[in-house]
Amino acid sequence: MEISVTVNGVMHTGNVEPRTLLVQYIREHVGLTGTNIGCDTSSCGACSIHLNGEAVKSCTMLAVQADGQNITTIEGMADADGTLHPMQQAFMENHGLQCGYCTPGMVMAATSLLGENPNPTEREVRIGLEGNLCRCTGYHNIVQSVLAAAGGAK
């Protein structure tokens, strides 16, 4: 099937098999590997992206379902000049990552969370990120990163 999607502001048109997952399309067809494949069951959130501005787990969608939609991946979060998104900067400054595997999905979920609730409490951040798993940090620094970015996300 032919699909057209806008990824990080660039239109991509091509043929995909109907069973191709959106995460596979982003990684294999578009060539953006920042969106990670963690579990293929929507349990971990490593594949989180923004679809029309809302965080979704791209392993739960088929690429054909994204036809005509706007996608932002972790690669599209920084400005064109390389200036980090405020959430990325907050993760860096607050040690919100260790191995980094979950980080792209956490950043995408966290920016979506702040889009809905610009000034969350610690509890609201923890609840808002409960669909994203980290095996390294114990979440404390991730939560602190989100709280630090609160109010400053794009």
C-alpha positions as CSV (number, residue, x, y, z in Angstrom):
1,M,0.0,0.0,0.0
2,E,1.2,3.5,-0.7
3,I,1.3,5.9,2.2
4,S,2.3,9.5,2.7
5,V,3.3,10.8,6.1
6,T,5.1,13.9,7.3
7,V,7.9,13.0,9.7
8,N,9.7,15.8,11.5
9,G,8.4,18.2,8.9
10,V,9.5,16.2,5.8
11,M,6.9,14.4,3.6
12,H,7.7,10.7,3.0
13,T,5.8,8.7,0.4
14,G,6.3,5.0,-0.3
15,N,4.9,1.5,-0.5
16,V,4.6,-0.6,2.7
17,E,3.2,-4.0,3.4
18,P,-0.1,-3.6,5.2
19,R,1.3,-5.4,8.3
20,T,4.3,-3.0,8.7
21,L,4.3,-1.5,12.2
22,L,4.7,2.3,12.4
23,V,7.9,1.8,14.4
24,Q,9.3,-0.4,11.7
25,Y,8.4,2.2,9.0
26,I,10.1,5.0,11.0
27,R,13.2,3.0,11.5
28,E,13.5,1.0,8.3
29,H,11.9,3.2,5.6
30,V,12.5,6.7,7.0
31,G,15.8,5.8,8.5
32,L,15.3,7.4,11.9
33,T,16.5,5.0,14.6
34,G,16.0,7.1,17.7
35,T,12.6,5.5,18.1
36,N,13.5,2.3,19.8
37,I,11.8,-1.1,19.6
38,G,11.6,-2.4,23.2
39,C,8.9,-5.0,23.6
40,D,6.5,-5.1,20.6
41,T,3.6,-5.3,23.1
42,S,3.1,-1.7,24.0
43,S,4.4,-2.4,27.5
44,C,7.6,-0.4,27.6
45,G,7.0,2.9,25.7
46,A,10.5,2.9,24.1
47,C,8.8,3.4,20.7
48,S,6.7,6.5,21.8
49,I,6.4,9.2,19.2
50,H,4.0,12.1,18.6
51,L,1.3,11.6,16.1
52,N,-0.5,14.8,15.4
53,G,0.9,16.2,18.6
54,E,-0.1,13.4,20.9
55,A,2.2,10.7,22.3
56,V,1.5,7.2,20.9
57,K,3.3,3.9,21.1
58,S,4.4,3.3,17.5
59,C,4.5,-0.5,18.0
60,T,0.7,-0.5,18.5
61,M,0.0,1.1,15.1
62,L,0.3,0.0,11.5
63,A,2.1,2.4,9.2
64,V,-1.0,2.5,7.0
65,Q,-2.9,3.9,9.9
66,A,-0.6,6.9,9.9
67,D,-1.2,7.7,6.3
68,G,-1.7,11.5,5.9
69,Q,-0.7,12.2,9.5
70,N,2.1,14.3,11.1
71,I,4.7,12.4,13.1
72,T,7.4,13.8,15.3
73,T,10.2,11.5,16.5
74,I,13.0,12.2,19.0
75,E,15.1,13.4,16.1
76,G,12.6,16.2,15.4
77,M,12.5,17.6,18.9
78,A,15.6,19.7,18.8
79,D,15.7,22.9,16.8
80,A,17.3,22.9,13.3
81,D,20.4,24.6,14.8
82,G,20.9,21.7,17.3
83,T,19.4,23.5,20.3
84,L,17.9,20.8,22.5
85,H,14.2,20.9,23.3
86,P,13.6,22.0,26.9
87,M,12.7,18.5,27.9
88,Q,15.9,17.1,26.3
89,Q,17.9,19.7,28.1
90,A,16.2,19.0,31.4
91,F,16.9,15.2,31.1
92,M,20.6,16.1,30.5
93,E,20.8,18.6,33.3
94,N,19.0,16.4,35.8
95,H,20.6,13.1,35.0
96,G,17.3,11.7,33.7
97,L,19.0,8.9,31.8
98,Q,21.5,6.1,32.2
99,C,21.7,3.6,29.4
100,G,19.5,5.9,27.3
101,Y,17.4,3.2,25.7
102,C,14.1,4.4,27.2
103,T,15.0,8.1,26.9
104,P,13.5,8.9,23.5
105,G,10.2,7.4,24.5
106,M,10.3,9.1,27.9
107,V,11.0,12.5,26.3
108,M,8.1,12.1,23.9
109,A,5.7,11.0,26.6
110,A,6.9,13.7,29.0
111,T,6.4,16.5,26.4
112,S,3.0,15.2,25.7
113,L,2.2,15.1,29.4
114,L,3.3,18.8,29.8
115,G,1.2,19.7,26.8
116,E,-1.8,18.5,28.7
117,N,-0.7,19.6,32.2
118,P,2.0,22.3,32.1
119,N,2.5,22.3,35.9
120,P,2.1,18.7,37.1
121,T,2.9,17.5,40.6
122,E,5.4,14.8,41.2
123,R,2.6,12.3,41.6
124,E,1.0,13.5,38.3
125,V,4.3,13.0,36.5
126,R,4.7,9.5,37.9
127,I,1.1,8.6,36.8
128,G,1.6,10.3,33.4
129,L,4.7,8.3,32.7
130,E,3.5,4.9,34.0
131,G,3.3,3.5,30.5
132,N,7.0,4.0,29.9
133,L,9.5,1.7,31.6
134,C,13.1,2.3,32.6
135,R,15.2,-0.5,33.8
136,C,18.1,1.7,35.0
137,T,17.2,4.8,36.9
138,G,14.4,4.1,39.4
139,Y,12.5,7.0,37.9
140,H,13.6,9.6,40.4
141,N,15.8,11.6,38.0
142,I,13.3,11.2,35.2
143,V,10.6,12.7,37.3
144,Q,12.9,15.5,38.4
145,S,13.7,16.2,34.8
146,V,10.1,16.5,33.8
147,L,9.4,18.8,36.8
148,A,12.4,20.9,35.8
149,A,11.0,21.3,32.2
150,A,7.5,22.0,33.4
151,G,6.3,25.3,32.0
152,G,9.1,25.5,29.4
153,A,8.2,22.8,27.0
154,K,7.4,23.8,23.4
